[in-house]
Amino acid sequence: MANLLKKAASGLMERMLTPAQVVSVRAWQPSTLHEIVIHTPTVAMEKWESIKRFKCQVETLTYRDYTPAEWDVDTRQCTFYIETGHAGAGSRWARQLKAGDTILLGLAHAAPLPEKPGKILCLGDASALGHFLSLRQLTNREHYPMQGCVLLTDDYAFPASWQYPEFEFKVKSHGNGQAELEPWLQTQSLQVYTSIYIAGNIPLVQGLRKKLKTMPDVHAKIYALGFWS
């Protein structure tokens, strides 16, 4: 009975999703970060005023949410960055995708933009790349200057097209990464930030949020979003 209900729910979900085509897939060396460009002709990207997420069918009865990091309204294409160095349905799905494949996806979630202009600080792991780069595309650098530190699983060879000077990238050596981000925080003038975005694995997000709440120089509004544990 439970399986029948699950299949029925999956069928309903599939009817709510729309097909999109994979335009290109590139694995960043050492091949554990995949850059996936998707053509989504029915998505009204020009209306986006918040950080969007797509729910993607990665296996039968299995779905994962991914944030488009970059998008082009004219071509209706968007880009996902997905770390694939761990076991899981999403990683398996991303590793086997190739140009020309059809996938099912639909808008699933939105996160708010800053309530007021001012400098933005971004802190998180590689699963937050899309979140932070989406925030970057949706805000104007003149009114929302941005700085951030992102922990990566591997020392990736960034392509020449990767031009995001606002972000500093560090390789995570152990744990959830909080022990590596906290010393970096100590070097920053935290009082200058109006908004702080924390995203990534849930223990990291919870730990950093708790730490920031105890720091007297932090006057920013904190936006925290955990993706996985």
Secondary structure, DSSP 8 states (H G I E B T S, - for coil): -HHHHHHHHHHHHHHHSEEEEEEEEEEETTTTEEEEEEE-TT--GGG--SEEEEEEEEETTEEEEE--SEEETTTTEEEEEEE-SS-SHHHHHHHH--TT-EEEEEEEEEE---SS-SEEEEEEEGGGHHHHHHHHHHS-TTTS-EEEEEEESS-----TT---TTEEEEE--STTSHHHHHHHHHTS-GGGEEEEEEEEEHHHHHHHHHHHHT-TT--SEEEEEEEE-
